[in-house]
């Protein structure tokens, strides 16, 4: 059988990077490289523990899986509100076996034009934390209810110095006051990611720690582009290889080679 995976998210899923002052879509996005990685038998059949990989039991993948198809359903500047709105058309209508959900970077961000205009006022994140978590729960529950397996990715790390440099360059130094007051976008980014992890544990939804993998893979200057938030092609490769190795590990231990696996969900074949 062919395992159909839909990668669902924002510009990080789409494959956006920042080069020489411009946002560009790269061909080397993580969904494309994930499909390539899973097509390699040494990755698919022989997992290698690496940073970000959990060796704990996870979902069971059927022994009948012999091929994989990966679809990219990332949209630039999207957030969890947008994912809910297009879940049916972009994801569920594709009848996926697995849905990789990667969202949150735009949710925890701010409307910097409003911050620059009123730097001494209080401002909310674009999608407040409580609504973000409600949206995530709705996404994974709806995916499960339709017979697919949701897997949630951690938020990739920021490079805060370069990110603030980009924001200041676009909106002026007035935003610096709000950045100091709110604790910085890195603080919000980490808070959303921690809350995401806790929710996934509560819901027993598997998640993949691409955040740790990127932090440990090398210098963030090489893995995160000049805007401080979008991965480079090298960063996308780390994400793809981490996801591939995690799926391979789950399949490896799920095959019975390391005992019986207690699962939160099992992947069903495509029809």
Secondary structure, DSSP 8 states (H G I E B T S, - for coil): -EEEEEEEESHHHHTEEEETTEEEE-S--HHHHHHHHHHSHHHHHS----TT---S---B--TT--EEEEEEEE-TT--HHHHHHHHHHHTGGG--SEEEEE--TTTT---HHHHHHTTTS----SS-HHHHHHHHHHHHHHHHHTT-EEEEE------HHHHHHHHHHHH-TTHHHHHHHHT-HHHHHHHHHHHHHHHHHHHT--EE-HHHHHHHHS-HHHHB-TTSSSB-HHHHHHHHHHHHHHHHHHHHIIIIITS----S-B-----
